[in-house]
Amino acid sequence: MEYAINDKLEWIMIFVYEFAKKFNMDMKQAFNYLYKFKGIEFLDKNYGYVHTQSFTSMVNDITEYCQKQGGNL
């Protein structure tokens, strides 16, 4: 299924905000971390699934994913 780019962008920006809030980062720091450790790529490729989950659950899952890619929080 194809999703509107605006819907994906809006959801990903809210996700970055929630991620930043959890780790006491600003939005730029959170985005850079997620981009560097492939979290943004994962969210984009798997949007069909991730946008149906709670932000809390996905923040935890993406944190774990990024750590497996070398991220350290």
C-alpha positions, 0 to 999 in steps of 0.5 A, a space after each residue: 500500500 502506498 502512503 501519502 508523503 505528508 502523512 509519513 513525514 508528519 508521523 516521523 516528525 512526531 516520532 522524532 519529537 517523542 524520541 527527543 523527549 524521552 532522551 532529553 535531546 532537542 529535535 536536531 540531536 534526535 534526528 541526527 542520532 536516528 539518521 546516523 544509526 538507521 532509525 529514520 530509514 527503518 521508519 520510512 521503509 516500515 511505515 505501514 507497520 510502525 505507524 499502527 503502533 504506539 509511539 512509546 512502543 516504537 521509541 523503545 523498539 527503535 532505540 534497541 534497533 539503533 543500538 544494534 546499529 552502533 548507537 549508544 544512549 
